[in-house]
Amino acid sequence: MGLTRDNWVGEGLDAAQQIRRRRPDSPLILAVTEPALDPDAYRASQGLSSVLDVLNDQSWASEIGMEISDAATIGVLSLHHESLWALETAAVLGATRATIITDRRAVARGLGYLRLPIKLGAVDSAEVLLLPGLARDAATMWTHRRFAAVSWKATGRVLPVIHPAAWLSPMSRSVFRPPAGYYAIELPGK
C-alpha cells in the first residue's frame, strides 16, 4: 500500500498494469489489480482494501459446506483449497457423515485429516460433486478439462466451487486467458 501513498501515478499504476499483462491467466490477480488501475491513489487504495477483504472472507465456503452437509456421498476431484474449505465446514460442524468419493489416491490421502470415510471410485456417481473452478462470469466457469468431463457424466448434483474474488468483471473478462487445459463450460443449472 506504500505505492498508493507515495508515487501512485509514477510507479503503482504502472506496476498494476504490468502485473495484469504478465498474468492474464490468474483471475485472482486480475481481481486484485483491477481497482489498482484507478489513477487516484486514494480510490486505488480503497479498492485494494476492499478486494483483500473479499479474499480473506471464507463465509461463502461455509455456505457451501452447509449445503453439502446432508449428502450421503460427496465427489471430490482435487485438493483445490476452496473445496477443502467447504469440506472442512461440513466436517468440523459435525453436520456430515458423508462418504467422500475420489478417483485419485493422492486426493484420498490429502483428505484424511477430515476424518470422514473416503472411498476410491467413480466420482461422477456421488450424490454431490464439488466442481473446482478457476474463474467464472455470469453464465460460464473455467475448470480443468478432466473436471469438466467428470461433471458432464455426473448423476448427482454438480456444485461449482469458485472463490468469489475469481468472478470476472467485464474488464477482467476481456483480458482473461485461461491456462492450458482449462475450458469454459456453462455453469450447472444455467
Backbone bond lengths (Angstrom), bond angles and torsions (degrees), N, CA, C in turn:
res aa  C-N    CA-C-N  psi(-1)  N-CA   C-N-CA  omega(-1)  CA-C   N-CA-C  phi
1 M - - - 1.438 - - 1.532 111.18 -
2 G 1.347 116.41 -10.26 1.450 118.94 179.55 1.520 112.34 -61.05
3 L 1.329 117.74 -35.59 1.457 120.58 178.84 1.526 111.70 -63.42
4 T 1.327 116.82 -30.00 1.464 118.22 -178.97 1.516 110.94 -72.00
5 R 1.316 117.74 -23.49 1.463 120.04 179.37 1.526 112.27 -89.70
6 D 1.311 117.32 -37.68 1.454 120.04 -167.54 1.530 115.27 -97.51
7 N 1.300 118.00 -51.81 1.460 119.49 -173.20 1.524 109.62 -145.20
8 W 1.317 116.13 60.86 1.455 119.37 -173.69 1.516 112.54 -65.16
9 V 1.328 117.65 -55.30 1.462 120.24 -174.87 1.524 110.91 -64.77
10 G 1.309 117.84 -36.39 1.457 120.54 -179.11 1.510 114.22 -74.88
11 E 1.334 117.74 -47.01 1.458 120.66 -174.13 1.524 113.83 -114.77
12 G 1.310 117.29 -48.32 1.463 121.14 -173.29 1.512 113.36 -60.84
13 L 1.308 116.85 -49.51 1.462 121.49 -179.24 1.529 110.19 -62.97
14 D 1.321 116.65 -42.36 1.461 120.75 178.31 1.531 110.99 -63.59
15 A 1.327 117.14 -40.11 1.470 120.73 179.00 1.531 110.43 -62.85
16 A 1.327 117.41 -43.72 1.474 120.81 179.24 1.530 110.54 -61.84
17 Q 1.322 117.01 -42.34 1.466 120.54 179.79 1.529 111.20 -64.98
18 Q 1.331 116.66 -40.25 1.467 120.10 179.23 1.530 112.06 -65.78
19 I 1.316 115.85 -41.14 1.466 119.93 179.12 1.524 109.85 -61.88
20 R 1.328 117.54 -43.26 1.468 121.17 179.80 1.532 110.81 -63.05
21 R 1.318 116.72 -39.09 1.468 119.53 179.01 1.522 111.35 -67.85
22 R 1.325 117.03 -36.15 1.463 120.63 -176.97 1.519 113.59 -80.27
23 R 1.338 118.40 -25.78 1.464 120.76 -175.06 1.534 112.54 -128.67
24 P 1.336 117.18 57.60 1.465 118.69 177.50 1.529 112.61 -71.68
25 D 1.343 116.77 -4.33 1.460 121.58 179.96 1.528 112.87 -90.74
26 S 1.318 118.30 -2.80 1.458 121.92 -176.39 1.523 111.34 -114.21
27 P 1.328 117.66 104.89 1.459 119.71 -179.64 1.529 112.77 -63.05
28 L 1.325 117.71 -31.39 1.466 119.20 179.06 1.524 111.19 -70.21
29 I 1.317 117.40 -38.49 1.464 119.51 176.31 1.526 109.81 -66.50
30 L 1.320 116.57 -40.15 1.468 119.03 177.19 1.529 110.80 -62.47
31 A 1.327 117.08 -39.75 1.465 120.68 179.38 1.521 111.60 -65.82
32 V 1.313 116.42 -41.58 1.466 120.22 -178.91 1.525 111.23 -68.95
33 T 1.314 116.26 -38.96 1.464 118.61 -175.63 1.528 113.73 -83.95
34 E 1.320 118.29 -18.29 1.469 118.99 -177.84 1.524 113.10 -57.98
35 P 1.349 119.78 -49.05 1.468 117.04 178.28 1.529 112.46 -66.84
36 A 1.327 115.96 -20.52 1.462 120.10 179.52 1.523 112.24 -74.64
37 L 1.320 117.86 -5.02 1.465 120.67 177.77 1.528 112.05 -81.45
38 D 1.305 116.24 -5.47 1.467 120.62 177.65 1.530 109.08 -72.21
39 P 1.320 118.37 126.61 1.465 119.65 -178.92 1.532 113.43 -69.98
40 D 1.318 117.73 -15.19 1.460 121.12 177.82 1.535 108.47 -84.00
41 A 1.322 116.39 118.57 1.471 121.59 -174.99 1.521 112.01 -60.11
42 Y 1.318 118.08 -39.52 1.461 120.43 -178.32 1.527 110.56 -66.76
43 R 1.325 117.28 -47.67 1.470 119.96 179.49 1.532 110.88 -63.98
44 A 1.331 116.91 -38.37 1.469 120.28 177.46 1.527 110.08 -61.58
45 S 1.324 116.85 -44.27 1.457 121.45 179.57 1.526 110.91 -62.58
46 Q 1.325 117.51 -43.54 1.471 121.75 178.28 1.527 110.14 -63.27
47 G 1.331 116.92 -43.36 1.463 120.98 179.20 1.515 112.47 -63.11
48 L 1.338 116.40 -41.86 1.461 120.81 177.82 1.527 110.79 -63.15
49 S 1.322 117.15 -42.29 1.468 120.67 178.33 1.520 110.86 -61.69
50 S 1.315 116.24 -41.04 1.460 120.81 179.64 1.530 111.51 -63.04
51 V 1.325 116.84 -43.86 1.466 120.69 178.98 1.522 110.31 -65.41
52 L 1.321 117.70 -39.30 1.463 120.20 178.56 1.527 111.16 -63.87
53 D 1.329 116.69 -35.09 1.472 119.76 175.37 1.525 110.62 -62.07
54 V 1.318 117.21 -42.74 1.473 121.23 178.62 1.524 110.05 -64.04
55 L 1.315 117.14 -42.33 1.467 120.43 179.66 1.527 112.18 -61.93
56 N 1.316 116.59 -35.76 1.466 120.81 -177.17 1.527 113.77 -85.20
57 D 1.304 118.43 -12.37 1.461 122.60 -178.21 1.525 109.93 -84.17
58 Q 1.323 116.29 120.07 1.469 120.46 179.56 1.524 112.09 -108.64
59 S 1.310 118.24 12.59 1.461 120.25 -177.18 1.531 111.82 -62.23
60 W 1.317 117.56 -30.77 1.463 120.79 178.32 1.532 111.06 -61.98
61 A 1.332 116.60 -35.37 1.465 120.22 178.52 1.524 110.53 -70.06
62 S 1.321 116.67 -33.07 1.460 120.40 176.35 1.515 110.83 -64.07
63 E 1.319 116.51 -38.51 1.461 120.51 178.03 1.532 110.62 -62.87
64 I 1.334 116.60 -42.69 1.466 120.08 177.33 1.524 109.58 -64.98
65 G 1.327 117.15 -41.96 1.457 121.15 178.70 1.519 112.11 -58.27
66 M 1.311 116.35 -41.42 1.465 119.62 177.80 1.530 110.38 -68.63
67 E 1.318 116.52 -36.10 1.463 120.82 -179.37 1.530 112.23 -65.71
68 I 1.328 117.22 -33.02 1.465 120.39 -178.15 1.522 113.00 -93.88
69 S 1.311 117.14 -5.31 1.471 120.15 -172.02 1.523 114.10 -64.13
70 D 1.335 118.09 -21.82 1.463 118.84 -179.33 1.533 113.41 -96.45
71 A 1.323 117.56 1.73 1.471 120.60 179.62 1.524 110.41 -73.88
72 A 1.323 116.24 144.10 1.467 120.98 177.02 1.525 110.93 -77.28
73 T 1.347 116.44 -35.04 1.465 121.39 178.32 1.523 109.18 -135.64
74 I 1.317 115.36 141.51 1.464 121.93 179.37 1.521 107.84 -126.56
75 G 1.327 116.70 122.07 1.453 121.43 178.02 1.518 110.34 -85.79
76 V 1.333 115.78 130.06 1.463 121.67 -178.51 1.522 108.26 -126.30
77 L 1.320 116.08 121.74 1.461 122.25 -175.32 1.521 114.27 -91.21
78 S 1.333 117.02 -26.16 1.463 119.25 -176.11 1.522 109.95 -158.80
79 L 1.307 115.23 175.78 1.461 121.19 176.15 1.532 110.08 -92.60
80 H 1.277 116.09 37.31 1.468 126.15 175.29 1.536 107.87 -54.91
81 H 1.323 118.34 121.37 1.465 119.16 -169.75 1.520 113.34 -61.43
82 E 1.331 118.84 -30.07 1.460 119.56 177.33 1.534 110.87 -67.87
83 S 1.330 117.28 -37.69 1.465 120.35 175.66 1.525 110.24 -64.86
84 L 1.330 116.45 -39.48 1.463 120.00 178.17 1.525 111.11 -62.01
85 W 1.342 117.21 -40.72 1.468 119.88 178.48 1.523 110.28 -59.11
86 A 1.326 117.19 -43.68 1.462 121.24 -179.66 1.529 110.65 -65.42
87 L 1.324 116.64 -44.35 1.462 120.37 178.91 1.527 111.79 -64.29
88 E 1.323 116.45 -39.04 1.461 120.25 178.17 1.521 110.97 -61.26
89 T 1.316 116.62 -42.06 1.456 119.72 177.91 1.519 110.40 -59.80
90 A 1.317 116.30 -48.19 1.460 120.39 -179.25 1.536 110.97 -61.71
91 A 1.326 117.86 -40.18 1.463 121.75 -177.48 1.524 112.67 -77.97
92 V 1.317 117.06 -44.61 1.464 120.93 -175.34 1.522 111.17 -65.98
93 L 1.294 117.40 -38.54 1.456 120.10 179.03 1.523 111.01 -71.66
94 G 1.330 116.18 -7.70 1.451 119.75 179.64 1.513 112.32 69.81
95 A 1.308 114.99 14.79 1.462 119.51 -175.07 1.519 112.11 -85.13
96 T 1.312 117.87 -8.27 1.456 118.63 -178.48 1.516 111.48 -128.28
97 R 1.285 114.37 144.52 1.459 122.68 170.44 1.520 107.65 -125.08
98 A 1.308 115.44 24.84 1.463 121.85 -176.24 1.516 111.21 -60.88
99 T 1.311 114.56 150.57 1.454 120.93 169.27 1.525 106.64 -90.09
100 I 1.304 115.75 129.08 1.456 120.79 177.04 1.522 107.76 -89.10
101 I 1.321 115.09 130.78 1.467 120.41 177.35 1.518 107.88 -111.78
102 T 1.309 116.05 129.92 1.462 121.58 175.74 1.522 108.37 -139.83
103 D 1.309 115.83 156.17 1.467 119.91 179.18 1.529 112.22 -105.93
104 R 1.323 117.01 11.37 1.473 121.75 -178.82 1.525 110.17 -127.93
105 R 1.328 115.47 127.64 1.469 119.89 178.89 1.533 111.53 -60.80
106 A 1.314 117.11 -41.14 1.467 120.26 -179.28 1.527 110.63 -61.73
107 V 1.318 117.33 -39.05 1.465 120.62 178.37 1.530 108.83 -66.59
108 A 1.328 117.57 -42.94 1.468 120.72 178.65 1.531 110.81 -58.36
109 R 1.332 116.58 -44.52 1.472 119.89 178.27 1.523 110.77 -63.25
110 G 1.319 116.13 -42.45 1.464 120.36 -178.74 1.521 113.67 -66.36
111 L 1.316 117.50 -24.07 1.464 121.48 -179.79 1.523 112.99 -89.78
112 G 1.312 117.36 -4.83 1.464 121.49 -176.37 1.514 114.55 -55.05
113 Y 1.323 118.13 -32.35 1.458 121.03 -177.61 1.528 112.93 -63.89
114 L 1.333 117.46 -17.51 1.466 120.30 -179.50 1.524 112.37 -74.56
115 R 1.327 116.75 -16.65 1.464 123.17 179.59 1.537 112.01 57.45
116 L 1.319 114.45 41.37 1.456 122.24 173.44 1.517 107.65 -114.03
117 P 1.330 118.29 154.36 1.464 118.85 176.00 1.531 110.44 -62.33
118 I 1.320 116.25 136.19 1.462 121.77 -179.04 1.522 108.47 -125.54
119 K 1.313 115.16 133.62 1.466 120.79 -178.27 1.529 108.90 -127.94
120 L 1.319 116.83 132.53 1.460 120.69 171.57 1.520 107.51 -81.16
121 G 1.310 116.08 127.21 1.457 118.54 -178.38 1.514 112.23 179.59
122 A 1.312 114.88 -162.36 1.469 122.14 -178.45 1.526 109.82 -77.80
123 V 1.316 115.49 106.05 1.462 121.93 -177.08 1.530 110.84 -60.97
124 D 1.311 116.12 -32.72 1.464 119.86 -177.01 1.528 113.18 -69.63
125 S 1.331 117.74 -7.84 1.465 121.39 178.63 1.526 112.79 -90.56
126 A 1.320 118.22 -5.63 1.466 121.76 -177.28 1.525 111.34 -66.80
127 E 1.320 115.04 151.39 1.462 120.95 177.02 1.527 110.46 -62.13
128 V 1.332 116.50 -38.67 1.468 122.42 176.16 1.520 107.21 -130.77
129 L 1.314 116.65 130.54 1.465 122.41 175.86 1.514 108.67 -109.63
130 L 1.334 116.72 121.00 1.464 120.83 174.62 1.523 107.54 -81.66
131 L 1.326 115.84 116.14 1.463 121.51 -177.34 1.524 109.35 -102.62
132 P 1.343 117.41 103.59 1.464 120.40 -179.38 1.521 111.14 -65.74
133 G 1.313 115.34 135.23 1.449 120.10 178.24 1.518 111.59 -123.07
134 L 1.299 115.16 148.30 1.458 122.11 176.20 1.517 110.66 -88.05
135 A 1.346 115.48 -41.91 1.468 121.00 -176.83 1.519 108.27 -156.37
136 R 1.347 114.72 167.88 1.459 119.43 176.26 1.515 109.96 -156.74
137 D 1.323 113.60 161.33 1.459 120.33 166.81 1.526 105.25 -130.98
138 A 1.307 119.05 -157.64 1.465 120.69 -172.61 1.530 113.89 -59.47
139 A 1.314 118.65 -39.12 1.466 120.41 -174.33 1.522 113.88 -127.39
140 T 1.324 118.02 -1.31 1.459 121.61 -172.38 1.521 109.74 -128.34
141 M 1.324 115.13 146.97 1.460 119.60 169.71 1.522 108.67 -130.98
142 W 1.304 115.78 154.14 1.455 121.99 177.25 1.516 106.87 -109.73
143 T 1.319 115.37 125.75 1.452 121.89 -179.78 1.523 108.47 -141.19
144 H 1.302 115.70 164.99 1.460 120.94 179.48 1.526 109.07 -64.39
145 R 1.322 116.92 146.52 1.472 120.59 -175.88 1.526 112.55 -59.45
146 R 1.324 118.59 -37.14 1.468 120.88 177.99 1.525 110.59 -64.14
147 F 1.339 116.30 -41.75 1.463 120.04 179.94 1.530 110.43 -65.17
148 A 1.330 116.07 -40.65 1.464 119.95 178.62 1.524 110.50 -61.16
149 A 1.329 116.46 -44.64 1.466 120.67 -179.24 1.524 111.28 -61.32
150 V 1.320 117.45 -41.23 1.464 120.77 178.34 1.530 109.72 -65.76
151 S 1.326 116.99 -42.19 1.472 119.82 -177.47 1.526 111.60 -63.28
152 W 1.322 117.83 -33.10 1.465 121.07 179.99 1.525 111.29 -68.90
153 K 1.335 117.03 -25.62 1.465 120.98 179.64 1.527 112.50 -94.18
154 A 1.319 117.78 -6.30 1.465 121.28 -174.29 1.521 111.65 -59.86
155 T 1.319 114.85 137.65 1.468 120.24 178.01 1.523 111.46 -95.73
156 G 1.323 117.42 -16.84 1.462 122.01 179.08 1.514 111.37 -103.77
157 R 1.299 114.30 -163.25 1.468 121.15 -179.82 1.528 109.67 -76.18
158 V 1.335 116.29 135.79 1.468 121.99 177.03 1.525 107.20 -103.05
159 L 1.328 115.59 122.97 1.462 121.26 -176.24 1.524 109.82 -116.53
160 P 1.332 117.91 107.14 1.464 120.02 177.75 1.532 110.94 -64.03
161 V 1.320 115.80 138.02 1.458 121.37 178.00 1.529 106.49 -124.33
162 I 1.332 114.46 102.65 1.462 121.46 -175.63 1.516 108.09 -138.19
163 H 1.300 117.24 132.59 1.465 120.86 177.92 1.526 109.39 -60.34
164 P 1.341 118.51 134.83 1.470 120.48 179.59 1.531 113.78 -57.31
165 A 1.312 117.64 -27.77 1.463 119.65 178.25 1.527 111.80 -71.12
166 A 1.322 117.12 -13.90 1.473 121.33 179.15 1.530 111.40 -87.78
167 W 1.331 117.28 9.44 1.462 121.97 174.44 1.526 106.40 -73.42
168 L 1.322 117.04 121.72 1.459 121.17 -176.48 1.522 110.68 -85.03
169 S 1.304 115.78 120.08 1.465 120.80 172.48 1.525 107.51 -69.91
170 P 1.323 118.61 165.24 1.470 118.64 176.44 1.535 112.45 -55.56
171 M 1.326 117.33 -37.86 1.470 119.79 179.96 1.527 110.87 -65.71
172 S 1.328 116.33 -46.92 1.465 119.45 -179.30 1.528 111.22 -70.33
173 R 1.321 117.19 -34.29 1.474 119.78 178.40 1.528 110.79 -62.08
174 S 1.319 116.82 -34.51 1.468 119.82 -177.97 1.530 112.66 -67.61
175 V 1.335 117.62 -21.57 1.471 120.08 -179.65 1.527 112.99 -111.39
176 F 1.337 117.51 -10.50 1.464 121.46 -177.37 1.523 110.85 -64.33
177 R 1.326 116.13 131.18 1.455 123.61 175.51 1.515 107.33 -130.56
178 P 1.335 118.03 104.84 1.470 119.40 -176.59 1.523 111.58 -62.93
179 P 1.322 116.21 150.89 1.464 119.20 177.77 1.533 110.59 -67.52
180 A 1.300 116.18 163.79 1.470 121.36 178.30 1.522 109.58 -56.64
181 G 1.321 115.44 140.16 1.453 120.74 177.88 1.512 114.58 90.17
182 Y 1.320 117.56 -0.86 1.469 121.40 178.85 1.508 109.19 -108.05
183 Y 1.332 114.91 138.37 1.461 121.47 -177.96 1.511 110.89 -121.86
184 A 1.309 114.93 149.84 1.461 121.58 171.71 1.518 107.29 -86.38
185 I 1.337 115.82 126.01 1.463 119.99 176.46 1.521 108.59 -129.42
186 E 1.310 115.29 156.94 1.449 119.78 176.91 1.526 107.73 -68.96
187 L 1.328 116.14 137.50 1.460 119.27 178.93 1.519 110.00 -63.98
188 P 1.328 117.18 137.21 1.466 120.00 177.12 1.515 110.59 -55.90
189 G 1.318 115.43 138.12 1.462 120.34 178.75 1.505 113.48 86.48
190 K 1.315 118.82 -0.98 1.474 121.33 -178.89 1.504 110.21 -94.52
